[in-house]
Amino acid sequence: MADAVRRIRRRPDDPVAGTGPHPDLTDGGRTTTLGTGTTQVAARRLSVAVAGLMPAASAVGLAWRGLYRDAPANAATFRAYDLGSLTVATPLLAGALVRARQGSLRAELLWAGMLAYVVYMYAYYVFGAAFNALFLAHVALFVLAAVALALLLRSLDVASIAERIRPRTPVRAVSAVLGLLAASLGGMWTWFSLRFAVTGAAPEEGLLLQPAPIGHLGYAMDLSTLVPGYATASVLLWRRRPWGYVLGAVLLVASAVVQVDYVLALAFQSAARIPGATAFDPQEPYIAAVITGAAAVLLAGLRRGPAVRGGPAHRPARTPTGGRR
């Protein structure tokens, strides 16, 4: 009878009761639930596959000059993306996997950001490039990264991440950056699209030359992924919601590496002597600095120690009568 009473009075989050964290399951020193731990293990294994396949595919794309059977401007762009994935994205993803294994929350956000980068960039290879010998490898990278990202986001301790943000972190400044990115990118593509619908005037090409179908795919990708993602992260971060920190960091990290690819693509198109190509975008240093700086602010604002209860993301909730509980 006494044992039965103790079981009834046991707290819901007691591990022995079977509803809280499993006492023997840890992930990098942090106790997690069985389902969460299993999910992150699956995400890690898929990510390791991505980290192995991406440099191999990129190296082949750089070495095999005739692999990309696209318009010369697009072929040069894909080879530039290969260089960025090989020299920047792969080391960042591999390093994040190692540090996340050791229990770093910053590394988990970097890891998620690099998976988001792979999904975004390899969508161009899968849906925009002419059929080539690496088609299956590019599809595999796109699918593996997408599934790994979904599993990783599901396994993240979002509340703990929000609790560890230092109170003095200028999150609203980062929110403003995300809002500006959503408004500028979405506004520009929407304006060109509406103008075409009304007047038939073709959208103007930027400094990076993107003949069809890459130009159309760029509009579709940005308006369906980046613009709503930036806007959602901006609103959530402004309101200091836990998912705002996560989505903001993931999108900014991915976007910072995309900026590297953009710079490389300009250089590759110019080196390939594509008519109208420009080797340097004078606005790019400022854009890249703002995006990279905003990502660094969120990652640097994450405490390494235990979560601090009662932080900005966990203010006391109001009761229906207006008091505090």
HELIX and SHEET records of a PDB file:
HELIX    1   1 ALA A    2  ARG A    9  1                                   8    
HELIX    2   2 PRO A   15  ALA A   17  5                                   3    
HELIX    3   3 LEU A   34  ALA A   63  1                                  30    
HELIX    4   4 PRO A   72  GLY A   84  1                                  13    
HELIX    5   5 SER A   85  ALA A   89  3                                   5    
HELIX    6   6 THR A   90  ARG A  101  1                                  12    
HELIX    7   7 LEU A  105  GLY A  128  1                                  24    
HELIX    8   8 PHE A  135  SER A  155  1                                  21    
HELIX    9   9 VAL A  158  GLU A  163  1                                   6    
HELIX   10  10 VAL A  171  THR A  199  1                                  29    
HELIX   11  11 ILE A  214  MET A  221  1                                   8    
HELIX   12  12 ASP A  222  LEU A  226  3                                   5    
HELIX   13  13 VAL A  227  TRP A  238  1                                  12    
HELIX   14  14 PRO A  242  ALA A  271  1                                  30    
HELIX   15  15 GLU A  284  ALA A  300  1                                  17    
HELIX   16  16 PRO A  312  HIS A  314  5                                   3    
SHEET    1   A 2 THR A  26  ASP A  27  0                                        
SHEET    2   A 2 ARG A  30  THR A  31 -1                                        
END                                                                             
